[in-house]
Amino acid sequence: MNPFPPEEDMTVWMATKTNTRKAEQIRRDARVCLYYADHKNATGYVAITGKAELIDDKTEIQKRKRAYWDQAFPPGLEGLVLIKVIPEKLDVLNYKAGVVADSVTWRTPSIAVGTETK
């Protein structure tokens, strides 16, 4: 997958074909987790847990269109669907910054996303 960089609210977009296994799985169960890591430098990771939506709106697809899609999704982007991941929680490890898992439970520090705090 080649996701767009997370937006300010940590929403992530990517594209796939409408008949892929991942699209079928999202139709059955919208819960997803995206994992980002720099294994080469072993600096940590971010896991975004949330809900995925399949977006087939042509205006939204054109707004987010990448140049290589013409080759990846011919003809004319037929069969393309966007996956919009709406985050609910971020799990973060950053060894350089000292953000590490609990030494007893190995639980990763988490941040709730998209929820109002009072």
Rosetta blueprint (number, residue, H / E / L):
1 M L
2 N L
3 P L
4 F L
5 P L
6 P L
7 E L
8 E L
9 D L
10 M L
11 T L
12 V E
13 W E
14 M E
15 A E
16 T E
17 K E
18 T L
19 N L
20 T L
21 R H
22 K H
23 A H
24 E H
25 Q H
26 I H
27 R H
28 R H
29 D L
30 A L
31 R E
32 V E
33 C E
34 L E
35 Y E
36 Y E
37 A E
38 D L
39 H L
40 K L
41 N L
42 A L
43 T L
44 G E
45 Y E
46 V E
47 A E
48 I E
49 T E
50 G E
51 K E
52 A E
53 E E
54 L E
55 I E
56 D L
57 D L
58 K H
59 T H
60 E H
61 I H
62 Q H
63 K H
64 R H
65 K L
66 R L
67 A L
68 Y L
69 W H
70 D H
71 Q H
72 A H
73 F L
74 P L
75 P L
76 G L
77 L L
78 E L
79 G L
80 L E
81 V E
82 L E
83 I E
84 K E
85 V E
86 I E
87 P E
88 E E
89 K E
90 L E
91 D E
92 V E
93 L E
94 N E
95 Y L
96 K L
97 A L
98 G L
99 V E
100 V L
101 A L
102 D L
103 S L
104 V L
105 T L
106 W L
107 R L
108 T L
109 P L
110 S E
111 I E
112 A E
113 V L
114 G L
115 T L
116 E L
117 T L
118 K L
